[in-house]
Amino acid sequence: MNEETPRPPRRKRYSGKNPRRFEDKYKERNPERYGETVAKVIASGKTPAGSHIPILVDECLESLQLTPGMTGIDGTLGYGGHAAKILGCISPDGKLIGLDLDPVELPKTENRLRALGYDEERFEAVRSNYAGIAKVIAQRGITGVDFIFADLGCSSMQFDDPSRGFSFKTSGPLDMRMNPNRGVSAADWLEKISAEKLEIALHDHSDEPRAESLATALAGRKFSGTIQLAHAIRDAVRESDEDEMQLTVRRVFQAIRIAVNEEFVALDAFLRVLPDCLKSGARAAILTFHSGEDRRVKQAFKAGIRSGIFSEMNEQVITAGPEERRLNPRSSSAKLRWVKKS
Ligand SMILES: C[S@@+](CC[C@H](N)C(=O)[O-])C[C@H]1O[C@@H](n2cnc3c(N)ncnc32)[C@H](O)[C@@H]1O
C-alpha cells in the first residue's frame, strides 16, 4: 500500500472481553471462520448472533415419522436448523419446500442449505406466508404432502438484529415486521390504534393483566424507537418490581408483534387448510411458544380428531427437558403437538 492509497477503515474495537452489541459480534456471525467462538457461545447457553438454535429437534423428527423419499413442507424455514435435519431424514430422493415471509433471512438460509448439497430438486425456498400453503402445493402440481412442519413466531436472527426492531433490549426503529416490505411498522400501528383496540390486543395476544391501563398509556402515541416504547411501558407500571416490569415489557412487545404481523390470522388460515394439504396417513407437527398459539393448535387438532379428519394426535404435549432449557432458554416455553391424517 503506497502513501496515496487510503487505508481501509479499521473495525472499531469493542471494550471488554465479550462483545455486547450485535454489530460487534462479527465472529459469532461467521461460524465458518470462527467455529470455536460459536461453540463457546452455544455452550454458555446463548444463541450466537445471526443464527438460531432449533428447538426439540429429535422430538420434531420423531413426531413427523420421516423416511427417505418423502415430500413435505417446512412452513417456517427460519435459519434452516430443522430443515437441515429433515432433509437428512428424507434424503437421498426426498423433497422439502421451505416457506418463510422474511425477505432478509430467506436468501441467506437458502444459500446455507445449498452449501450442504441440496439442489433445487431436493430443496426449494419459497417466500410465502404459510397461510398460503395450499396455493404453494397446488402450484407445484402436488395433491398432498407426506409431512408439514411449523415452528411458530420469530427467529433469533430477527430478535437479535436491532435494525429489525423486535427487541426491547437494544435500541432500534420500532418496526417488528417479519416482512419489512409489507404492512405497517409497530410505530405506525401504535400511533393509529385506539385504546379499546390496543386493550383487546394486549389481552388476546399476551394475556396482559393490566391491558386496560397500559392501553390508555400507550395507544395513539408516537414512539421513535424500541427503547422509548420500553421506557413508556415501564413508566406505566412503575409501582411494580423489576421482574414484573420486565415481564410486562416482554408481554407488550409480544402483543404488538403478533398484531403487526397478523400472526393469529395467518395461523388460523394455516390450521384451516392443513388437513387438505396432507396425504392420508401423513403427519403435521407444530411448535408453539405461548398460550395464544398453543390454544389454537390444540383446538384445531382436537376438532380434527372429533370430525375424523385426523386419526391420531399426541396425548401429552411435548416440552423441552432441563438440559435443552439450560443450553437454550428460548426452548423453555416451547410446546410441540402433532397429528396424523386419517
Ligand atoms: C422460530 S423461526 C423458525 C426457525 C427454524 N425452525 C430453524 O430451525 O431455524 C420462525 C420463522 O417463521 C417465519 N414466519 C413467521 N410467521 C410466518 C408466516 N405466517 N409465514 C411464513 N413464515 C413465517 C419467521 O420469519 C421466522 O423466520
The ligand as a MOL file (V3000), in Angstrom:
LIG
                    3D

  0  0  0     0  0            999 V3000
M  V30 BEGIN CTAB
M  V30 COUNTS 27 29 0 0 0
M  V30 BEGIN ATOM
M  V30 1 C -38.9010 -19.7650 15.0610 0
M  V30 2 S -38.3830 -19.3410 13.4640 0 CHG=1
M  V30 3 C -38.1020 -20.8740 12.6810 0
M  V30 4 C -36.7400 -21.4200 12.9700 0
M  V30 5 C -36.4200 -22.6850 12.2030 0
M  V30 6 N -37.2500 -23.7880 12.5580 0
M  V30 7 C -34.9520 -23.0450 12.3740 0
M  V30 8 O -34.6570 -24.1400 12.8680 0
M  V30 9 O -34.1080 -22.2480 12.0210 0 CHG=-1
M  V30 10 C -39.8690 -18.8320 12.7230 0
M  V30 11 C -39.7240 -18.3600 11.2770 0
M  V30 12 O -41.0300 -18.3380 10.7180 0
M  V30 13 C -41.1970 -17.2110 9.9320 0
M  V30 14 N -42.6240 -16.9140 9.9240 0
M  V30 15 C -43.3700 -16.4230 10.9300 0
M  V30 16 N -44.6450 -16.3170 10.5610 0
M  V30 17 C -44.7170 -16.7780 9.2840 0
M  V30 18 C -45.7800 -16.9430 8.3460 0
M  V30 19 N -47.0190 -16.5940 8.6460 0
M  V30 20 N -45.4870 -17.4750 7.1560 0
M  V30 21 C -44.2060 -17.8310 6.8320 0
M  V30 22 N -43.1650 -17.6840 7.6640 0
M  V30 23 C -43.4200 -17.1650 8.8810 0
M  V30 24 C -40.3350 -16.1460 10.5730 0
M  V30 25 O -39.9750 -15.1760 9.6240 0
M  V30 26 C -39.1610 -16.9590 11.0950 0
M  V30 27 O -38.1370 -16.9960 10.1530 0
M  V30 END ATOM
M  V30 BEGIN BOND
M  V30 1 1 1 2
M  V30 2 1 2 3
M  V30 3 1 2 10
M  V30 4 1 3 4
M  V30 5 1 4 5
M  V30 6 1 5 6
M  V30 7 1 5 7
M  V30 8 2 7 8
M  V30 9 1 7 9
M  V30 10 1 10 11
M  V30 11 1 11 12
M  V30 12 1 11 26
M  V30 13 1 12 13
M  V30 14 1 13 14
M  V30 15 1 13 24
M  V30 16 1 14 15
M  V30 17 1 14 23
M  V30 18 2 15 16
M  V30 19 1 16 17
M  V30 20 1 17 18
M  V30 21 2 17 23
M  V30 22 1 18 19
M  V30 23 2 18 20
M  V30 24 1 20 21
M  V30 25 2 21 22
M  V30 26 1 22 23
M  V30 27 1 24 25
M  V30 28 1 24 26
M  V30 29 1 26 27
M  V30 END BOND
M  V30 END CTAB
M  END
